[in-house]
Amino acid sequence: MAAAANVSMKTVSRVLNHEPNVSEETRRRVEEAVARLQYRPNPSARTLAGRRSYLVAMLYDNPSSNYLMEVELGVLDACQSQHYNMMLAPLVYDAKDIVAKVEVLVVQSRVDGVVLTPPITDDQALLRRLDELGVPYASVSPKEENRRIGVIVDERRAAAEIVGHLASLGHTRIAHIKGHPAHGASGWRLEGYREGLARAGLRYEPALVVDGEFSYDSGYVATNALLDLARPPTAIFAANDDMAAGAICAICERGLSVPRDVSVCGFDDTPIARHIYPALTTVRQPTREMGRLAALELLKAIRKPGSGGMVEVPYTLQLRRSTGPAPA
């Protein structure tokens, strides 16, 4: 490889590891040689040659498989582009031994760093232990006090905007299905819901806010509770797409129509939002891109301690057929 590019082995290593202080011409020659020879780094040899394992772990415990799959694909994209391997580490966020399990993982697997997903993102005991072990980590959607390396979206503002969309359609009884209380996103989206109501001049009614857990089943149960109210809502904002899908099922089972009788919207724009009928109005946060950016910031911190940062990505409203004018 070095001979093909007419450079030293050290220079090849620096280019493959995306290290700085390599001229563009030299980088180009090495990358062309890599493509021409179809070179693939040998993980074992790389590990023996240095102190890195070239392995990143993604830690997760989230009831939304759609969300997790998108984040996972993004992390994998970043790792593959930087010649790193990725491992998945499922956890139970409220287990008493979560910190001990992660410690065993990082010691035995010798991971170079970890990507944390909600709600593990905000486990204070775990964050302290990772700091003590000197293990770099990047967080997806952490709470404000934990924003060091990772990626965020302004979820409060996004939630306010989608509630504003429902209000603009003439809805005055807009309900909200909250997410799991351990997730920072649940609080932000509830705050955004209340802000959206206030902007529209609508009164906040506690009876129109029900608990959910970010799962399809919890959205189904919560919607049935809302429809049983003496004055049920004409619109429902669920804190994620899985719960919104459960809401649509519950509404249709009662012989009602979405959106003629009840409008429904969600949050995330995971694949289920486009695969259900009617297609779901939702907030698109680029979940796959968020996983990719979080992993890239982590890899920066691994290569150069003290580098990497918190990246804010934009959101967009995806207006589809699940929302319509309030019934007359």
C-alpha positions as a Markdown table, in Angstrom:
| # | Residue | x | y | z |
|---|---|---|---|---|
| 1 | Met | 0.0 | 0.0 | 0.0 |
| 2 | Ala | 2.7 | 2.5 | 1.0 |
| 3 | Ala | 4.7 | 1.6 | -2.1 |
| 4 | Ala | 1.7 | 2.0 | -4.4 |
| 5 | Ala | 1.1 | 5.5 | -3.1 |
| 6 | Asn | 4.8 | 6.3 | -2.9 |
| 7 | Val | 4.6 | 7.3 | 0.8 |
| 8 | Ser | 5.7 | 5.8 | 4.1 |
| 9 | Met | 3.7 | 3.3 | 6.1 |
| 10 | Lys | 3.3 | 5.9 | 8.8 |
| 11 | Thr | 1.7 | 8.3 | 6.3 |
| 12 | Val | -0.7 | 5.6 | 5.1 |
| 13 | Ser | -1.7 | 5.0 | 8.7 |
| 14 | Arg | -2.3 | 8.7 | 9.3 |
| 15 | Val | -4.5 | 9.0 | 6.2 |
| 16 | Leu | -6.6 | 5.9 | 7.1 |
| 17 | Asn | -7.1 | 7.2 | 10.6 |
| 18 | His | -8.1 | 10.7 | 9.3 |
| 19 | Glu | -5.3 | 12.4 | 11.2 |
| 20 | Pro | -4.4 | 16.0 | 10.5 |
| 21 | Asn | -1.2 | 17.4 | 9.0 |
| 22 | Val | -1.4 | 15.4 | 5.8 |
| 23 | Ser | -1.3 | 17.4 | 2.5 |
| 24 | Glu | -4.3 | 17.1 | 0.2 |
| 25 | Glu | -2.1 | 15.7 | -2.6 |
| 26 | Thr | -0.7 | 13.0 | -0.3 |
| 27 | Arg | -4.1 | 12.1 | 1.0 |
| 28 | Arg | -5.4 | 11.9 | -2.6 |
| 29 | Arg | -2.6 | 9.5 | -3.6 |
| 30 | Val | -3.2 | 7.2 | -0.6 |
| 31 | Glu | -7.0 | 7.2 | -1.1 |
| 32 | Glu | -6.5 | 6.3 | -4.8 |
| 33 | Ala | -4.2 | 3.4 | -3.9 |
| 34 | Val | -6.7 | 2.2 | -1.3 |
| 35 | Ala | -9.5 | 2.2 | -4.0 |
| 36 | Arg | -7.3 | 0.6 | -6.7 |
| 37 | Leu | -6.0 | -2.2 | -4.4 |
| 38 | Gln | -9.4 | -2.6 | -2.6 |
| 39 | Tyr | -7.5 | -2.4 | 0.7 |
| 40 | Arg | -9.4 | -3.1 | 3.9 |
| 41 | Pro | -7.7 | -2.5 | 7.3 |
| 42 | Asn | -7.0 | -5.5 | 9.4 |
| 43 | Pro | -8.6 | -4.8 | 12.8 |
| 44 | Ser | -6.4 | -7.2 | 14.7 |
| 45 | Ala | -3.2 | -5.7 | 13.2 |
| 46 | Arg | -4.4 | -2.2 | 13.9 |
| 47 | Thr | -5.1 | -3.1 | 17.6 |
| 48 | Leu | -1.7 | -4.7 | 18.1 |
| 49 | Ala | 0.0 | -1.7 | 16.5 |
| 50 | Gly | -1.5 | 0.8 | 18.9 |
| 51 | Arg | -3.6 | 1.2 | 22.0 |
| 52 | Arg | -6.9 | 1.5 | 20.2 |
| 53 | Ser | -9.4 | -1.3 | 19.7 |
| 54 | Tyr | -11.1 | 0.6 | 16.8 |
| 55 | Leu | -14.4 | -0.4 | 18.3 |
| 56 | Val | -17.3 | 1.8 | 19.4 |
| 57 | Ala | -20.3 | 0.6 | 21.4 |
| 58 | Met | -23.8 | 2.0 | 21.1 |
| 59 | Leu | -25.7 | 1.7 | 24.4 |
| 60 | Tyr | -29.4 | 1.6 | 24.3 |
| 61 | Asp | -32.7 | 0.9 | 26.0 |
| 62 | Asn | -35.7 | 2.4 | 24.1 |
| 63 | Pro | -39.1 | 0.9 | 23.4 |
| 64 | Ser | -39.2 | 2.4 | 19.9 |
| 65 | Ser | -37.4 | -0.1 | 17.5 |
| 66 | Asn | -38.0 | 2.3 | 14.6 |
| 67 | Tyr | -36.1 | 5.1 | 16.4 |
| 68 | Leu | -33.3 | 2.8 | 17.5 |
| 69 | Met | -32.8 | 1.3 | 14.0 |
| 70 | Glu | -32.4 | 4.7 | 12.5 |
| 71 | Val | -29.8 | 5.8 | 15.1 |
| 72 | Glu | -28.0 | 2.5 | 14.8 |
| 73 | Leu | -27.7 | 2.9 | 11.0 |
| 74 | Gly | -26.3 | 6.4 | 11.4 |
| 75 | Val | -23.7 | 5.3 | 13.9 |
| 76 | Leu | -22.7 | 2.4 | 11.6 |
| 77 | Asp | -22.4 | 4.8 | 8.7 |
| 78 | Ala | -19.9 | 6.9 | 10.6 |
| 79 | Cys | -17.9 | 4.0 | 11.9 |
| 80 | Gln | -17.6 | 2.4 | 8.5 |
| 81 | Ser | -16.5 | 5.7 | 6.9 |
| 82 | Gln | -13.7 | 6.0 | 9.5 |
| 83 | His | -12.7 | 2.3 | 9.5 |
| 84 | Tyr | -14.1 | 1.6 | 12.9 |
| 85 | Asn | -16.2 | -1.4 | 14.1 |
| 86 | Met | -19.5 | -1.0 | 16.0 |
| 87 | Met | -21.1 | -3.2 | 18.6 |
| 88 | Leu | -24.6 | -2.9 | 20.1 |
| 89 | Ala | -25.1 | -3.1 | 23.9 |
| 90 | Pro | -28.7 | -3.5 | 25.1 |
| 91 | Leu | -29.3 | -2.3 | 28.6 |
| 92 | Val | -32.1 | -1.8 | 31.1 |
| 93 | Tyr | -31.8 | 1.9 | 32.0 |
| 94 | Asp | -33.3 | 1.6 | 35.5 |
| 95 | Ala | -31.5 | -1.6 | 36.5 |
| 96 | Lys | -29.4 | -1.3 | 39.7 |
| 97 | Asp | -26.4 | -2.9 | 38.0 |
| 98 | Ile | -26.3 | -0.8 | 34.8 |
| 99 | Val | -23.1 | 1.0 | 35.7 |
| 100 | Ala | -21.4 | -2.3 | 36.6 |
| 101 | Lys | -22.5 | -3.9 | 33.4 |
| 102 | Val | -21.2 | -1.0 | 31.3 |
| 103 | Glu | -17.9 | -1.1 | 33.2 |
| 104 | Val | -17.5 | -4.8 | 32.4 |
| 105 | Leu | -18.3 | -4.0 | 28.8 |
| 106 | Val | -15.7 | -1.3 | 28.3 |
| 107 | Val | -13.0 | -3.2 | 30.1 |
| 108 | Gln | -13.6 | -6.6 | 28.5 |
| 109 | Ser | -14.3 | -5.3 | 25.0 |
| 110 | Arg | -11.7 | -2.5 | 25.2 |
| 111 | Val | -14.0 | -0.1 | 23.4 |
| 112 | Asp | -12.5 | 3.2 | 22.4 |
| 113 | Gly | -15.7 | 5.1 | 23.2 |
| 114 | Val | -19.5 | 4.8 | 23.4 |
| 115 | Val | -22.5 | 6.4 | 21.9 |
| 116 | Leu | -25.4 | 6.9 | 24.4 |
| 117 | Thr | -29.0 | 7.0 | 23.4 |
| 118 | Pro | -32.0 | 8.2 | 25.5 |
| 119 | Pro | -32.7 | 7.6 | 28.3 |
| 120 | Ile | -29.2 | 6.2 | 29.1 |
| 121 | Thr | -27.9 | 9.5 | 27.8 |
| 122 | Asp | -28.8 | 11.2 | 31.1 |
| 123 | Asp | -27.9 | 8.5 | 33.6 |
| 124 | Gln | -25.7 | 10.6 | 35.9 |
| 125 | Ala | -24.1 | 7.7 | 37.7 |
| 126 | Leu | -23.1 | 6.1 | 34.4 |
| 127 | Leu | -21.7 | 9.4 | 33.0 |
| 128 | Arg | -19.6 | 9.9 | 36.2 |
| 129 | Arg | -18.2 | 6.4 | 35.9 |
| 130 | Leu | -17.3 | 6.8 | 32.2 |
| 131 | Asp | -15.5 | 10.0 | 33.1 |
| 132 | Glu | -13.6 | 8.1 | 35.9 |
| 133 | Leu | -12.6 | 5.4 | 33.4 |
| 134 | Gly | -11.5 | 7.9 | 30.8 |
| 135 | Val | -13.9 | 6.5 | 28.2 |
| 136 | Pro | -15.1 | 9.1 | 25.7 |
| 137 | Tyr | -18.8 | 9.2 | 25.0 |
| 138 | Ala | -21.2 | 11.1 | 22.7 |
| 139 | Ser | -24.8 | 11.6 | 23.6 |
| 140 | Val | -27.9 | 11.6 | 21.4 |
| 141 | Ser | -30.5 | 14.2 | 22.7 |
| 142 | Pro | -29.1 | 14.8 | 26.2 |
| 143 | Lys | -30.6 | 17.1 | 28.7 |
| 144 | Glu | -29.0 | 20.6 | 28.8 |
| 145 | Glu | -26.7 | 19.9 | 31.8 |
| 146 | Asn | -25.2 | 16.9 | 30.0 |
| 147 | Arg | -24.4 | 18.6 | 26.6 |
| 148 | Arg | -20.7 | 18.0 | 25.9 |
| 149 | Ile | -20.3 | 15.8 | 22.9 |
| 150 | Gly | -23.2 | 14.6 | 20.7 |
| 151 | Val | -26.2 | 15.9 | 18.8 |
| 152 | Ile | -29.5 | 17.7 | 19.7 |
| 153 | Val | -32.7 | 19.0 | 18.1 |
| 154 | Asp | -34.8 | 21.9 | 19.4 |
| 155 | Glu | -37.6 | 19.6 | 20.4 |
| 156 | Arg | -39.5 | 22.1 | 22.4 |
| 157 | Arg | -39.8 | 24.5 | 19.5 |
| 158 | Ala | -40.7 | 21.7 | 17.1 |
| 159 | Ala | -43.5 | 20.5 | 19.4 |
| 160 | Ala | -44.9 | 24.0 | 19.7 |
| 161 | Glu | -44.9 | 24.4 | 15.9 |
| 162 | Ile | -46.8 | 21.1 | 15.3 |
| 163 | Val | -49.4 | 22.1 | 17.9 |
| 164 | Gly | -49.7 | 25.4 | 16.1 |
| 165 | His | -50.4 | 23.5 | 12.9 |
| 166 | Leu | -53.3 | 21.7 | 14.6 |
| 167 | Ala | -54.6 | 25.0 | 16.0 |
| 168 | Ser | -54.4 | 26.6 | 12.5 |
| 169 | Leu | -56.8 | 23.8 | 11.3 |
| 170 | Gly | -59.4 | 25.0 | 13.8 |
| 171 | His | -58.8 | 22.5 | 16.6 |
| 172 | Thr | -59.4 | 23.8 | 20.1 |
| 173 | Arg | -59.3 | 20.5 | 22.0 |
| 174 | Ile | -55.8 | 19.2 | 21.3 |
| 175 | Ala | -54.7 | 16.3 | 23.5 |
| 176 | His | -51.1 | 15.2 | 24.2 |
| 177 | Ile | -49.8 | 11.7 | 24.8 |
| 178 | Lys | -46.6 | 12.1 | 26.8 |
| 179 | Gly | -43.5 | 10.0 | 26.4 |
| 180 | His | -41.6 | 7.9 | 28.9 |
| 181 | Pro | -40.8 | 10.0 | 32.0 |
| 182 | Ala | -37.1 | 9.0 | 32.0 |
| 183 | His | -36.5 | 10.6 | 28.6 |
| 184 | Gly | -35.6 | 14.2 | 28.4 |
| 185 | Ala | -37.5 | 14.4 | 25.1 |
| 186 | Ser | -40.8 | 13.7 | 27.0 |
| 187 | Gly | -40.4 | 16.9 | 29.0 |
| 188 | Trp | -39.3 | 19.0 | 26.1 |
| 189 | Arg | -42.3 | 17.9 | 24.0 |
| 190 | Leu | -44.7 | 18.5 | 26.8 |
| 191 | Glu | -43.3 | 22.0 | 27.3 |
| 192 | Gly | -43.6 | 22.6 | 23.5 |
| 193 | Tyr | -47.2 | 21.3 | 23.6 |
| 194 | Arg | -48.1 | 23.8 | 26.3 |
| 195 | Glu | -46.2 | 26.6 | 24.5 |
| 196 | Gly | -48.1 | 25.8 | 21.3 |
| 197 | Leu | -51.4 | 26.0 | 23.0 |
| 198 | Ala | -50.5 | 29.4 | 24.6 |
| 199 | Arg | -49.4 | 30.8 | 21.3 |
| 200 | Ala | -52.8 | 29.9 | 19.8 |
| 201 | Gly | -54.7 | 31.3 | 22.8 |
| 202 | Leu | -55.9 | 27.9 | 23.9 |
| 203 | Arg | -56.2 | 26.9 | 27.6 |
| 204 | Tyr | -54.1 | 24.0 | 28.9 |
| 205 | Glu | -56.4 | 21.2 | 30.2 |
| 206 | Pro | -54.7 | 18.5 | 32.4 |
| 207 | Ala | -57.4 | 16.0 | 31.4 |
| 208 | Leu | -56.2 | 16.2 | 27.8 |
| 209 | Val | -52.7 | 15.1 | 28.7 |
| 210 | Val | -52.2 | 11.4 | 29.3 |
| 211 | Asp | -49.2 | 9.2 | 30.0 |
| 212 | Gly | -47.4 | 7.0 | 27.4 |
| 213 | Glu | -44.1 | 5.1 | 27.2 |
| 214 | Phe | -43.1 | 5.8 | 23.6 |
| 215 | Ser | -44.5 | 2.4 | 22.5 |
| 216 | Tyr | -47.3 | 1.5 | 20.1 |
| 217 | Asp | -49.3 | -0.2 | 22.8 |
| 218 | Ser | -49.1 | 2.8 | 25.2 |
| 219 | Gly | -50.4 | 5.1 | 22.5 |
| 220 | Tyr | -53.3 | 2.7 | 21.9 |
| 221 | Val | -54.3 | 2.6 | 25.6 |
| 222 | Ala | -53.8 | 6.4 | 26.0 |
| 223 | Thr | -56.0 | 7.2 | 23.0 |
| 224 | Asn | -58.8 | 5.0 | 24.3 |
| 225 | Ala | -58.7 | 6.9 | 27.6 |
| 226 | Leu | -58.9 | 10.2 | 25.7 |
| 227 | Leu | -61.9 | 9.0 | 23.6 |
| 228 | Asp | -63.7 | 8.0 | 26.7 |
| 229 | Leu | -63.7 | 11.6 | 28.0 |
| 230 | Ala | -67.1 | 13.4 | 28.1 |
| 231 | Arg | -65.6 | 15.9 | 25.7 |
| 232 | Pro | -63.0 | 14.0 | 23.7 |
| 233 | Pro | -60.3 | 15.8 | 21.7 |
| 234 | Thr | -60.5 | 16.5 | 18.0 |
| 235 | Ala | -56.7 | 16.3 | 17.6 |
| 236 | Ile | -54.0 | 14.3 | 19.3 |
| 237 | Phe | -50.3 | 15.1 | 19.4 |
| 238 | Ala | -48.4 | 12.0 | 20.4 |
| 239 | Ala | -44.8 | 12.4 | 21.6 |
| 240 | Asn | -43.5 | 9.9 | 19.0 |
| 241 | Asp | -44.6 | 8.1 | 15.9 |
| 242 | Asp | -45.1 | 4.7 | 17.5 |
| 243 | Met | -47.6 | 6.1 | 19.9 |
| 244 | Ala | -49.3 | 8.1 | 17.1 |
| 245 | Ala | -49.7 | 4.8 | 15.1 |
| 246 | Gly | -51.3 | 3.2 | 18.2 |
| 247 | Ala | -53.6 | 6.2 | 18.4 |
| 248 | Ile | -54.7 | 5.8 | 14.8 |
| 249 | Cys | -55.5 | 2.2 | 15.5 |
| 250 | Ala | -57.6 | 3.0 | 18.5 |
| 251 | Ile | -59.6 | 5.7 | 16.7 |
| 252 | Cys | -60.3 | 3.5 | 13.7 |
| 253 | Glu | -61.4 | 0.6 | 15.9 |
| 254 | Arg | -64.2 | 2.8 | 17.2 |
| 255 | Gly | -65.5 | 3.4 | 13.7 |
| 256 | Leu | -64.1 | 6.9 | 13.6 |
| 257 | Ser | -62.1 | 8.4 | 10.8 |
| 258 | Val | -58.6 | 10.0 | 10.8 |
| 259 | Pro | -58.5 | 12.9 | 10.1 |
| 260 | Arg | -62.3 | 13.5 | 9.5 |
| 261 | Asp | -63.2 | 12.9 | 13.2 |
| 262 | Val | -59.8 | 13.1 | 14.9 |
| 263 | Ser | -56.5 | 14.4 | 13.6 |
| 264 | Val | -53.3 | 12.7 | 14.8 |
| 265 | Cys | -49.7 | 13.8 | 14.6 |
| 266 | Gly | -46.4 | 12.4 | 16.0 |
| 267 | Phe | -42.7 | 13.2 | 16.3 |
| 268 | Asp | -39.5 | 11.7 | 14.8 |
| 269 | Asp | -40.6 | 10.8 | 11.2 |
| 270 | Thr | -39.4 | 7.2 | 11.6 |
| 271 | Pro | -40.4 | 4.7 | 8.8 |
| 272 | Ile | -43.7 | 3.9 | 10.5 |
| 273 | Ala | -44.9 | 7.4 | 9.8 |
| 274 | Arg | -44.9 | 6.7 | 6.1 |
| 275 | His | -46.0 | 3.1 | 6.2 |
| 276 | Ile | -49.3 | 3.5 | 8.1 |
| 277 | Tyr | -52.5 | 4.8 | 6.7 |
| 278 | Pro | -53.2 | 7.6 | 6.6 |
| 279 | Ala | -49.6 | 8.7 | 6.4 |
| 280 | Leu | -48.6 | 10.5 | 9.6 |
| 281 | Thr | -48.1 | 14.2 | 10.0 |
| 282 | Thr | -45.0 | 14.5 | 12.2 |
| 283 | Val | -41.9 | 16.4 | 13.1 |
| 284 | Arg | -38.9 | 15.1 | 11.2 |
| 285 | Gln | -35.8 | 15.0 | 13.2 |
| 286 | Pro | -33.1 | 13.3 | 11.0 |
| 287 | Thr | -32.6 | 10.4 | 13.4 |
| 288 | Arg | -30.1 | 8.5 | 11.2 |
| 289 | Glu | -28.1 | 11.7 | 10.6 |
| 290 | Met | -28.1 | 12.3 | 14.3 |
| 291 | Gly | -26.6 | 8.9 | 15.0 |
| 292 | Arg | -24.0 | 9.5 | 12.3 |
| 293 | Leu | -23.1 | 13.0 | 13.6 |
| 294 | Ala | -22.9 | 11.8 | 17.3 |
| 295 | Ala | -20.5 | 9.0 | 16.2 |
| 296 | Leu | -18.3 | 11.4 | 14.2 |
| 297 | Glu | -18.0 | 13.8 | 17.1 |
| 298 | Leu | -17.1 | 10.8 | 19.3 |
| 299 | Leu | -14.4 | 9.7 | 16.9 |
| 300 | Lys | -12.9 | 13.2 | 16.9 |
| 301 | Ala | -12.7 | 13.0 | 20.7 |
| 302 | Ile | -11.1 | 9.6 | 20.5 |
| 303 | Arg | -8.4 | 10.8 | 18.1 |
| 304 | Lys | -7.8 | 14.0 | 19.9 |
| 305 | Pro | -8.9 | 14.3 | 23.6 |
| 306 | Gly | -10.7 | 17.6 | 24.2 |
| 307 | Ser | -12.1 | 17.8 | 20.7 |
| 308 | Gly | -15.6 | 17.0 | 19.5 |
| 309 | Gly | -18.7 | 19.0 | 20.4 |
| 310 | Met | -22.4 | 19.3 | 20.5 |
| 311 | Val | -24.1 | 19.6 | 17.1 |
| 312 | Glu | -27.6 | 21.0 | 16.7 |
| 313 | Val | -29.5 | 19.7 | 13.6 |
| 314 | Pro | -32.6 | 21.3 | 12.1 |
| 315 | Tyr | -36.1 | 19.8 | 12.1 |
| 316 | Thr | -38.9 | 20.1 | 9.6 |
| 317 | Leu | -42.7 | 19.5 | 9.8 |
| 318 | Gln | -43.9 | 16.7 | 7.6 |
| 319 | Leu | -47.6 | 17.5 | 6.8 |
| 320 | Arg | -49.4 | 14.4 | 5.6 |
| 321 | Arg | -52.9 | 13.0 | 5.6 |
| 322 | Ser | -53.4 | 12.2 | 9.3 |
| 323 | Thr | -54.3 | 15.9 | 10.1 |
| 324 | Gly | -57.2 | 17.9 | 8.7 |
| 325 | Pro | -59.7 | 20.6 | 9.6 |
| 326 | Ala | -61.5 | 20.3 | 12.9 |
| 327 | Pro | -64.9 | 18.7 | 12.5 |
| 328 | Ala | -67.8 | 21.2 | 12.3 |
